Amino acid sequence: MTAKVRIGIIGTGGIARAHVAAYRKLPFVEIVAVADVIAGKAKEFAEREGLTEAAAYDSHTELLAAELDGVSICTPNVSHHRTTVDSLRAGKQVLLEKPMSVTLEEAIEMVQTAKETGSMLTIGFQPRYDPNMKRLQDIVQSGRLGNVYYVETGGGRRRGMPGGTFISKALAGAGAMADIGCYSLDMALNTLGYPRPVSVSAFTSNHFGTNPQYHPEASRFEVEDFGVAMVRFENELVLQFKISWAMHMDSLGSTLFLGTDAGLKVTPAGSGPWSGVWDGAVGSMTLFHDDFGGHTSTAVPLIGHSLNLFDEKVRDFAEAVRDGRPAPIPGEQILIQQAIIDGVLRSSELRREVGIELP
Ligand SMILES: NC(=O)c1ccc[n+]([C@@H]2O[C@H](COP(=O)([O-])OP(=O)(O)OC[C@H]3O[C@@H](n4cnc5c(N)ncnc54)[C@H](O)[C@@H]3O)[C@@H](O)[C@H]2O)c1
């Protein structure tokens, strides 16, 4: 029998539980170690999750000294860079939770380290595993829309502000733009084949998070709960994206691809106060075109499936480790959207358009 894929989990908070649940469904995987910076938290996590065989550590560096093939990095955003670089240098394959990092500089070092070490760095964007995302990409890349010159994306929760580590500048680095904006960017940019951005002009605010009427942790709310950005790309393409964790509105609109021959409107699935953002499946796709002598619209049939998208991303990573395949969602691709998020943060601080310098 071939040896099992040995996995470690770094960061044992909320999302680590979803990683454990997904790995448990894979008979060829064993979770052999867990780590958290809060003393004793990893041990408690292992006990609570019934990971009786897993060693528990109070730092990721101790965990990395263990015999492991891969790690899931489930720490707050600001720790993504350090834990990823250390894991890659220790020869581990990495599944990193989104967003990739906070700054572009960090993302560049992460990608360079993956190249130098030959270890895999994949970023955990589970919506990619909805087969309708592939359909969307196929439609746009088939040329059906003609030349795509404008894209509008993003999403808004009427009321869906996280708390805890997500609202601390020191731990999260950024708010809604990075937390849920990264999904919108991945959906739109992956559809387009990840074009290269050249500049961004952004505005962010936090009127809801800092108001005790709307957030129980208002006094420690330090990040943005709303943002809007206009991004210019090479080849005369522009993208506008808007994000809110909270607002007095039902929606910030759909994702739109405007082309010279047709347009495509896409909405995310899901309903309820925390929905309306691109962290899950496709809800609908409508093609707008001129046919039969007039303005026509066609509802694109969706591919029915019962996949758990989160489980799929974990499975794909574990199989890639087992089979020696390249990263399913490579860091070098996600680096491009990280450059946009970095630009959003700089532009909103400076209150002007900023250039984006990609390596
Ligand atoms: N893909 C998804 O659907 C999804 C959903 C939620 C969160 N996330 C992402 O997962 C990450 C974690 O989110 P969460 O909700 O689990 O946060 P959380 O605050 O519940 O848990 C993070 C844990 O990491 C620990 N930690 C911090 N620095 C560490 C380090 N250097 N080494 C080891 N442990 C460390 C913290 O003590 C905490 O226990 C975030 O980046 C978030 O954006 C992804």
The ligand as an ORCA input file, in Angstrom:
! r2SCAN-3c Opt
* xyz 0 1
  N     -12.345     29.923      1.907
  C     -13.276     30.273      2.755
  O     -14.457     30.041      2.550
  C     -12.884     31.000      4.006
  C     -13.840     31.226      4.979
  C     -13.450     31.858      6.163
  C     -12.138     32.275      6.313
  N     -11.226     32.078      5.320
  C      -9.824     32.563      5.461
  O      -9.156     31.726      6.393
  C      -8.255     32.493      7.195
  C      -8.563     32.215      8.670
  O      -9.908     32.559      8.942
  P     -10.665     32.011     10.236
  O     -12.086     32.388     10.106
  O     -10.325     30.602     10.500
  O      -9.968     32.951     11.357
  P      -9.862     32.692     12.916
  O      -9.471     33.985     13.519
  O     -11.087     31.988     13.406
  O      -8.657     31.647     13.069
  C      -7.317     31.918     12.766
  C      -6.425     31.161     13.741
  O      -5.044     31.294     13.336
  C      -4.246     31.447     14.509
  N      -2.957     32.027     14.131
  C      -2.636     33.316     13.884
  N      -1.336     33.411     13.491
  C      -0.836     32.157     13.495
  C       0.434     31.592     13.189
  N       1.471     32.355     12.797
  N       0.600     30.253     13.324
  C      -0.411     29.469     13.738
  N      -1.668     29.954     14.043
  C      -1.863     31.273     13.909
  C      -5.110     32.312     15.416
  O      -4.698     32.225     16.760
  C      -6.498     31.691     15.172
  O      -6.746     30.628     16.060
  C      -8.435     33.949      6.772
  O      -7.384     34.322      5.927
  C      -9.754     33.968      6.043
  O      -9.794     34.932      4.998
  C     -11.570     31.437      4.187
*
